[in-house]
Amino acid sequence: MPKNIENNNNNNNNNNNNDDDDIDDTDDIVGGDRYNSEYSRIRRLTAQYDIRTFSSEFGLNEDQVSEFKEAFMLFDKDEDGKVTVAELGVVMRSLGQRPTETELRDMVNEVDQDGNGTIEFNEFLQLMSKKLKGAAGEDELKEAFKVFDKNNDGRISSIELRHVMTHLGEKLSEEEVDDMIKEADLNGDGVVDYKEFVTILTSKK
């Protein structure tokens, strides 16, 4: 083979190798950018949804925070840690909560201090924490009522209630208990139903 043709072939091979190197370098750069972008996104989300920190701050266990996070992120489309007020009800219903429109507005007004129409994740956790604590408190009241409702007719005698209120916990005077029962026993039948029972304990606080 003539030398000039051989040299041309060698030059072409070298050029092809250089082109391959350029492609490899480009792939490395693109791959690196993607990695850095994904890493930054994960770091950002981790900061926004730090489960352990939120668990401690709002008195929720880590499983609860994880569940709330997943529901919240379904509607946090741009991953900025916020959902609109309109979407809040949908998020809560996906978690088994059934807030009325009035309750939803009251909850939003309580946490949406800047009135910008969005709820941040920490504000959402604050709402859910209060909602769960309220439900837990109601369960405790129901259990306490059952202790006194011996025949399960949904009522307890004011005499028995008076005995409990004057001897257990923060002891009250007979006069204080009488005032509470009079205020709660609206129909004056001498017995207290569950609603009246809740009224008494609420006024006690």
Rosetta constraint file for C-alpha pairs under 8 A:
AtomPair CA 1 CA 5 HARMONIC 7.03 0.50
AtomPair CA 1 CA 6 HARMONIC 6.74 0.50
AtomPair CA 2 CA 6 HARMONIC 6.45 0.50
AtomPair CA 3 CA 7 HARMONIC 6.07 0.50
AtomPair CA 4 CA 8 HARMONIC 6.24 0.50
AtomPair CA 5 CA 9 HARMONIC 6.29 0.50
AtomPair CA 6 CA 10 HARMONIC 6.28 0.50
AtomPair CA 7 CA 11 HARMONIC 6.16 0.50
AtomPair CA 8 CA 12 HARMONIC 6.15 0.50
AtomPair CA 9 CA 13 HARMONIC 6.19 0.50
AtomPair CA 10 CA 14 HARMONIC 6.17 0.50
AtomPair CA 11 CA 15 HARMONIC 6.15 0.50
AtomPair CA 12 CA 16 HARMONIC 6.15 0.50
AtomPair CA 13 CA 17 HARMONIC 6.18 0.50
AtomPair CA 14 CA 18 HARMONIC 6.17 0.50
AtomPair CA 15 CA 19 HARMONIC 6.19 0.50
AtomPair CA 16 CA 20 HARMONIC 6.26 0.50
AtomPair CA 17 CA 21 HARMONIC 6.24 0.50
AtomPair CA 18 CA 22 HARMONIC 6.23 0.50
AtomPair CA 19 CA 23 HARMONIC 6.30 0.50
AtomPair CA 20 CA 24 HARMONIC 6.16 0.50
AtomPair CA 21 CA 25 HARMONIC 6.09 0.50
AtomPair CA 22 CA 26 HARMONIC 6.15 0.50
AtomPair CA 23 CA 27 HARMONIC 6.16 0.50
AtomPair CA 24 CA 28 HARMONIC 6.17 0.50
AtomPair CA 25 CA 29 HARMONIC 6.25 0.50
AtomPair CA 26 CA 30 HARMONIC 6.14 0.50
AtomPair CA 27 CA 31 HARMONIC 5.84 0.50
AtomPair CA 28 CA 32 HARMONIC 5.88 0.50
AtomPair CA 29 CA 33 HARMONIC 6.11 0.50
AtomPair CA 30 CA 34 HARMONIC 6.22 0.50
AtomPair CA 31 CA 35 HARMONIC 6.14 0.50
AtomPair CA 32 CA 36 HARMONIC 6.07 0.50
AtomPair CA 33 CA 37 HARMONIC 5.98 0.50
AtomPair CA 34 CA 38 HARMONIC 6.06 0.50
AtomPair CA 35 CA 39 HARMONIC 5.95 0.50
AtomPair CA 36 CA 40 HARMONIC 6.01 0.50
AtomPair CA 37 CA 41 HARMONIC 6.19 0.50
AtomPair CA 38 CA 42 HARMONIC 6.20 0.50
AtomPair CA 39 CA 43 HARMONIC 6.17 0.50
AtomPair CA 40 CA 44 HARMONIC 6.10 0.50
AtomPair CA 41 CA 45 HARMONIC 6.17 0.50
AtomPair CA 42 CA 46 HARMONIC 5.95 0.50
AtomPair CA 43 CA 47 HARMONIC 6.25 0.50
AtomPair CA 44 CA 48 HARMONIC 6.32 0.50
AtomPair CA 45 CA 49 HARMONIC 5.93 0.50
AtomPair CA 45 CA 79 HARMONIC 7.46 0.50
AtomPair CA 46 CA 50 HARMONIC 5.49 0.50
AtomPair CA 48 CA 81 HARMONIC 6.44 0.50
AtomPair CA 48 CA 121 HARMONIC 7.72 0.50
AtomPair CA 49 CA 54 HARMONIC 7.67 0.50
AtomPair CA 49 CA 69 HARMONIC 6.96 0.50
AtomPair CA 49 CA 121 HARMONIC 7.61 0.50
AtomPair CA 50 CA 54 HARMONIC 6.21 0.50
AtomPair CA 51 CA 55 HARMONIC 5.88 0.50
AtomPair CA 51 CA 62 HARMONIC 6.15 0.50
AtomPair CA 51 CA 65 HARMONIC 6.02 0.50
AtomPair CA 51 CA 66 HARMONIC 6.64 0.50
AtomPair CA 52 CA 56 HARMONIC 6.39 0.50
AtomPair CA 52 CA 62 HARMONIC 6.41 0.50
AtomPair CA 53 CA 57 HARMONIC 6.18 0.50
AtomPair CA 54 CA 58 HARMONIC 5.97 0.50
AtomPair CA 54 CA 60 HARMONIC 7.66 0.50
AtomPair CA 54 CA 65 HARMONIC 7.17 0.50
AtomPair CA 54 CA 122 HARMONIC 7.48 0.50
AtomPair CA 54 CA 125 HARMONIC 7.89 0.50
AtomPair CA 55 CA 59 HARMONIC 5.74 0.50
AtomPair CA 55 CA 60 HARMONIC 4.78 0.50
AtomPair CA 55 CA 61 HARMONIC 5.46 0.50
AtomPair CA 55 CA 62 HARMONIC 5.58 0.50
AtomPair CA 55 CA 65 HARMONIC 6.33 0.50
AtomPair CA 56 CA 60 HARMONIC 6.83 0.50
AtomPair CA 56 CA 61 HARMONIC 7.88 0.50
AtomPair CA 58 CA 125 HARMONIC 7.00 0.50
AtomPair CA 58 CA 126 HARMONIC 6.47 0.50
AtomPair CA 58 CA 129 HARMONIC 6.33 0.50
AtomPair CA 59 CA 129 HARMONIC 7.21 0.50
AtomPair CA 60 CA 64 HARMONIC 6.25 0.50
AtomPair CA 60 CA 65 HARMONIC 6.59 0.50
AtomPair CA 60 CA 129 HARMONIC 6.81 0.50
AtomPair CA 61 CA 65 HARMONIC 6.51 0.50
AtomPair CA 62 CA 66 HARMONIC 6.09 0.50
AtomPair CA 63 CA 67 HARMONIC 6.19 0.50
AtomPair CA 64 CA 68 HARMONIC 6.15 0.50
AtomPair CA 65 CA 69 HARMONIC 5.93 0.50
AtomPair CA 65 CA 125 HARMONIC 7.69 0.50
AtomPair CA 66 CA 70 HARMONIC 6.29 0.50
AtomPair CA 67 CA 71 HARMONIC 6.44 0.50
AtomPair CA 68 CA 72 HARMONIC 6.00 0.50
AtomPair CA 68 CA 95 HARMONIC 7.54 0.50
AtomPair CA 68 CA 125 HARMONIC 7.56 0.50
AtomPair CA 69 CA 73 HARMONIC 5.99 0.50
AtomPair CA 69 CA 121 HARMONIC 7.82 0.50
AtomPair CA 70 CA 74 HARMONIC 6.47 0.50
AtomPair CA 71 CA 75 HARMONIC 7.46 0.50
AtomPair CA 71 CA 91 HARMONIC 6.03 0.50
AtomPair CA 71 CA 94 HARMONIC 7.05 0.50
AtomPair CA 71 CA 95 HARMONIC 7.31 0.50
AtomPair CA 72 CA 76 HARMONIC 6.33 0.50
AtomPair CA 72 CA 83 HARMONIC 7.58 0.50
AtomPair CA 72 CA 91 HARMONIC 6.27 0.50
AtomPair CA 72 CA 121 HARMONIC 7.28 0.50
AtomPair CA 73 CA 77 HARMONIC 7.13 0.50
AtomPair CA 73 CA 79 HARMONIC 7.27 0.50
AtomPair CA 73 CA 81 HARMONIC 7.78 0.50
AtomPair CA 75 CA 83 HARMONIC 6.29 0.50
AtomPair CA 75 CA 87 HARMONIC 7.17 0.50
AtomPair CA 75 CA 91 HARMONIC 7.63 0.50
AtomPair CA 76 CA 80 HARMONIC 6.81 0.50
AtomPair CA 76 CA 81 HARMONIC 6.29 0.50
AtomPair CA 76 CA 82 HARMONIC 5.91 0.50
AtomPair CA 76 CA 83 HARMONIC 5.60 0.50
AtomPair CA 81 CA 120 HARMONIC 5.60 0.50
AtomPair CA 81 CA 121 HARMONIC 5.71 0.50
AtomPair CA 82 CA 118 HARMONIC 6.04 0.50
AtomPair CA 82 CA 119 HARMONIC 5.35 0.50
AtomPair CA 82 CA 120 HARMONIC 4.33 0.50
AtomPair CA 82 CA 121 HARMONIC 6.21 0.50
AtomPair CA 83 CA 87 HARMONIC 6.34 0.50
AtomPair CA 83 CA 88 HARMONIC 6.73 0.50
AtomPair CA 83 CA 118 HARMONIC 5.42 0.50
AtomPair CA 83 CA 119 HARMONIC 5.35 0.50
AtomPair CA 83 CA 120 HARMONIC 6.60 0.50
AtomPair CA 84 CA 88 HARMONIC 6.43 0.50
AtomPair CA 84 CA 117 HARMONIC 5.96 0.50
AtomPair CA 84 CA 118 HARMONIC 4.33 0.50
AtomPair CA 84 CA 119 HARMONIC 6.13 0.50
AtomPair CA 85 CA 89 HARMONIC 7.51 0.50
AtomPair CA 85 CA 108 HARMONIC 7.20 0.50
AtomPair CA 85 CA 117 HARMONIC 5.68 0.50
AtomPair CA 85 CA 118 HARMONIC 5.50 0.50
AtomPair CA 85 CA 119 HARMONIC 6.43 0.50
AtomPair CA 86 CA 90 HARMONIC 7.74 0.50
AtomPair CA 87 CA 91 HARMONIC 6.35 0.50
AtomPair CA 88 CA 92 HARMONIC 6.27 0.50
AtomPair CA 88 CA 119 HARMONIC 7.66 0.50
AtomPair CA 89 CA 93 HARMONIC 6.09 0.50
AtomPair CA 89 CA 99 HARMONIC 7.21 0.50
AtomPair CA 89 CA 104 HARMONIC 6.90 0.50
AtomPair CA 90 CA 94 HARMONIC 6.19 0.50
AtomPair CA 91 CA 95 HARMONIC 6.69 0.50
AtomPair CA 92 CA 96 HARMONIC 6.69 0.50
AtomPair CA 92 CA 97 HARMONIC 5.33 0.50
AtomPair CA 92 CA 98 HARMONIC 7.18 0.50
AtomPair CA 92 CA 99 HARMONIC 7.73 0.50
AtomPair CA 93 CA 97 HARMONIC 4.84 0.50
AtomPair CA 93 CA 98 HARMONIC 5.68 0.50
AtomPair CA 93 CA 99 HARMONIC 7.74 0.50
AtomPair CA 99 CA 103 HARMONIC 5.70 0.50
AtomPair CA 99 CA 104 HARMONIC 5.91 0.50
AtomPair CA 100 CA 104 HARMONIC 6.06 0.50
AtomPair CA 101 CA 105 HARMONIC 6.18 0.50
AtomPair CA 102 CA 106 HARMONIC 6.20 0.50
AtomPair CA 103 CA 107 HARMONIC 6.10 0.50
AtomPair CA 104 CA 108 HARMONIC 6.13 0.50
AtomPair CA 105 CA 109 HARMONIC 6.08 0.50
AtomPair CA 106 CA 110 HARMONIC 6.22 0.50
AtomPair CA 107 CA 111 HARMONIC 6.62 0.50
AtomPair CA 107 CA 127 HARMONIC 6.76 0.50
AtomPair CA 108 CA 112 HARMONIC 5.55 0.50
AtomPair CA 108 CA 119 HARMONIC 7.76 0.50
AtomPair CA 109 CA 113 HARMONIC 7.08 0.50
AtomPair CA 109 CA 115 HARMONIC 7.80 0.50
AtomPair CA 111 CA 119 HARMONIC 7.79 0.50
AtomPair CA 111 CA 123 HARMONIC 6.01 0.50
AtomPair CA 111 CA 127 HARMONIC 7.75 0.50
AtomPair CA 112 CA 116 HARMONIC 7.20 0.50
AtomPair CA 112 CA 117 HARMONIC 7.20 0.50
AtomPair CA 112 CA 118 HARMONIC 7.16 0.50
AtomPair CA 112 CA 119 HARMONIC 6.43 0.50
AtomPair CA 112 CA 123 HARMONIC 7.68 0.50
AtomPair CA 119 CA 123 HARMONIC 6.11 0.50
AtomPair CA 119 CA 124 HARMONIC 6.41 0.50
AtomPair CA 120 CA 124 HARMONIC 6.20 0.50
AtomPair CA 121 CA 125 HARMONIC 6.21 0.50
AtomPair CA 122 CA 126 HARMONIC 6.24 0.50
AtomPair CA 123 CA 127 HARMONIC 6.38 0.50
AtomPair CA 124 CA 128 HARMONIC 6.26 0.50
AtomPair CA 125 CA 129 HARMONIC 5.88 0.50
AtomPair CA 126 CA 130 HARMONIC 6.33 0.50
AtomPair CA 127 CA 131 HARMONIC 6.15 0.50
AtomPair CA 128 CA 132 HARMONIC 6.06 0.50
AtomPair CA 129 CA 133 HARMONIC 6.10 0.50
AtomPair CA 130 CA 134 HARMONIC 5.99 0.50
AtomPair CA 131 CA 135 HARMONIC 6.29 0.50
AtomPair CA 132 CA 136 HARMONIC 6.08 0.50
AtomPair CA 133 CA 137 HARMONIC 6.06 0.50
AtomPair CA 134 CA 138 HARMONIC 6.24 0.50
AtomPair CA 135 CA 139 HARMONIC 6.26 0.50
AtomPair CA 136 CA 140 HARMONIC 6.33 0.50
AtomPair CA 137 CA 141 HARMONIC 6.33 0.50
AtomPair CA 138 CA 142 HARMONIC 6.25 0.50
AtomPair CA 139 CA 143 HARMONIC 6.26 0.50
AtomPair CA 140 CA 144 HARMONIC 6.15 0.50
AtomPair CA 141 CA 145 HARMONIC 6.08 0.50
AtomPair CA 141 CA 198 HARMONIC 7.16 0.50
AtomPair CA 142 CA 146 HARMONIC 6.26 0.50
AtomPair CA 142 CA 194 HARMONIC 7.75 0.50
AtomPair CA 143 CA 147 HARMONIC 6.56 0.50
AtomPair CA 144 CA 148 HARMONIC 7.07 0.50
AtomPair CA 145 CA 149 HARMONIC 6.11 0.50
AtomPair CA 145 CA 156 HARMONIC 8.00 0.50
AtomPair CA 145 CA 194 HARMONIC 6.85 0.50
AtomPair CA 145 CA 197 HARMONIC 7.46 0.50
AtomPair CA 146 CA 150 HARMONIC 7.10 0.50
AtomPair CA 146 CA 152 HARMONIC 7.17 0.50
AtomPair CA 148 CA 156 HARMONIC 6.08 0.50
AtomPair CA 148 CA 160 HARMONIC 7.67 0.50
AtomPair CA 148 CA 161 HARMONIC 7.78 0.50
AtomPair CA 149 CA 153 HARMONIC 6.88 0.50
AtomPair CA 149 CA 154 HARMONIC 6.43 0.50
AtomPair CA 149 CA 155 HARMONIC 5.93 0.50
AtomPair CA 149 CA 156 HARMONIC 5.21 0.50
AtomPair CA 150 CA 156 HARMONIC 7.79 0.50
AtomPair CA 154 CA 193 HARMONIC 5.83 0.50
AtomPair CA 154 CA 194 HARMONIC 6.54 0.50
AtomPair CA 155 CA 191 HARMONIC 6.19 0.50
AtomPair CA 155 CA 192 HARMONIC 5.38 0.50
AtomPair CA 155 CA 193 HARMONIC 4.36 0.50
AtomPair CA 155 CA 194 HARMONIC 6.72 0.50
AtomPair CA 156 CA 160 HARMONIC 7.19 0.50
AtomPair CA 156 CA 161 HARMONIC 7.13 0.50
AtomPair CA 156 CA 191 HARMONIC 5.55 0.50
AtomPair CA 156 CA 192 HARMONIC 5.28 0.50
AtomPair CA 156 CA 193 HARMONIC 6.50 0.50
AtomPair CA 157 CA 161 HARMONIC 6.31 0.50
AtomPair CA 157 CA 190 HARMONIC 6.47 0.50
AtomPair CA 157 CA 191 HARMONIC 4.42 0.50
AtomPair CA 157 CA 192 HARMONIC 6.14 0.50
AtomPair CA 158 CA 162 HARMONIC 5.94 0.50
AtomPair CA 158 CA 181 HARMONIC 7.10 0.50
AtomPair CA 158 CA 190 HARMONIC 5.71 0.50
AtomPair CA 158 CA 191 HARMONIC 5.14 0.50
AtomPair CA 158 CA 192 HARMONIC 6.17 0.50
AtomPair CA 159 CA 163 HARMONIC 6.41 0.50
AtomPair CA 160 CA 164 HARMONIC 6.41 0.50
AtomPair CA 161 CA 165 HARMONIC 6.14 0.50
AtomPair CA 162 CA 166 HARMONIC 6.16 0.50
AtomPair CA 162 CA 174 HARMONIC 7.57 0.50
AtomPair CA 162 CA 177 HARMONIC 6.25 0.50
AtomPair CA 162 CA 178 HARMONIC 7.71 0.50
AtomPair CA 163 CA 167 HARMONIC 6.20 0.50
AtomPair CA 164 CA 168 HARMONIC 5.64 0.50
AtomPair CA 165 CA 169 HARMONIC 7.63 0.50
AtomPair CA 165 CA 170 HARMONIC 7.89 0.50
AtomPair CA 165 CA 171 HARMONIC 6.39 0.50
AtomPair CA 165 CA 172 HARMONIC 6.33 0.50
AtomPair CA 165 CA 177 HARMONIC 6.89 0.50
AtomPair CA 166 CA 170 HARMONIC 7.93 0.50
AtomPair CA 166 CA 171 HARMONIC 4.82 0.50
AtomPair CA 166 CA 172 HARMONIC 4.95 0.50
AtomPair CA 166 CA 173 HARMONIC 6.30 0.50
AtomPair CA 166 CA 174 HARMONIC 6.92 0.50
AtomPair CA 166 CA 177 HARMONIC 7.44 0.50
AtomPair CA 167 CA 171 HARMONIC 5.63 0.50
AtomPair CA 167 CA 172 HARMONIC 7.81 0.50
AtomPair CA 172 CA 176 HARMONIC 6.10 0.50
AtomPair CA 172 CA 177 HARMONIC 6.46 0.50
AtomPair CA 173 CA 177 HARMONIC 6.32 0.50
AtomPair CA 174 CA 178 HARMONIC 6.06 0.50
AtomPair CA 175 CA 179 HARMONIC 6.23 0.50
AtomPair CA 176 CA 180 HARMONIC 6.34 0.50
AtomPair CA 177 CA 181 HARMONIC 6.17 0.50
AtomPair CA 178 CA 182 HARMONIC 6.06 0.50
AtomPair CA 179 CA 183 HARMONIC 6.16 0.50
AtomPair CA 180 CA 184 HARMONIC 6.16 0.50
AtomPair CA 180 CA 200 HARMONIC 5.74 0.50
AtomPair CA 180 CA 203 HARMONIC 7.43 0.50
AtomPair CA 180 CA 204 HARMONIC 7.98 0.50
AtomPair CA 181 CA 185 HARMONIC 5.61 0.50
AtomPair CA 181 CA 192 HARMONIC 7.96 0.50
AtomPair CA 181 CA 200 HARMONIC 6.82 0.50
AtomPair CA 182 CA 186 HARMONIC 7.03 0.50
AtomPair CA 182 CA 188 HARMONIC 7.45 0.50
AtomPair CA 183 CA 200 HARMONIC 7.93 0.50
AtomPair CA 184 CA 192 HARMONIC 7.58 0.50
AtomPair CA 184 CA 196 HARMONIC 4.88 0.50
AtomPair CA 184 CA 197 HARMONIC 7.28 0.50
AtomPair CA 184 CA 199 HARMONIC 6.05 0.50
AtomPair CA 184 CA 200 HARMONIC 6.11 0.50
AtomPair CA 185 CA 189 HARMONIC 7.16 0.50
AtomPair CA 185 CA 190 HARMONIC 7.09 0.50
AtomPair CA 185 CA 191 HARMONIC 7.06 0.50
AtomPair CA 185 CA 192 HARMONIC 6.05 0.50
AtomPair CA 185 CA 196 HARMONIC 6.24 0.50
AtomPair CA 192 CA 196 HARMONIC 5.66 0.50
AtomPair CA 192 CA 197 HARMONIC 6.10 0.50
AtomPair CA 193 CA 197 HARMONIC 6.05 0.50
AtomPair CA 194 CA 198 HARMONIC 6.25 0.50
AtomPair CA 195 CA 199 HARMONIC 6.37 0.50
AtomPair CA 196 CA 200 HARMONIC 6.29 0.50
AtomPair CA 197 CA 201 HARMONIC 6.41 0.50
AtomPair CA 198 CA 202 HARMONIC 5.96 0.50
AtomPair CA 199 CA 203 HARMONIC 6.13 0.50
AtomPair CA 200 CA 204 HARMONIC 6.18 0.50
AtomPair CA 201 CA 205 HARMONIC 6.60 0.50
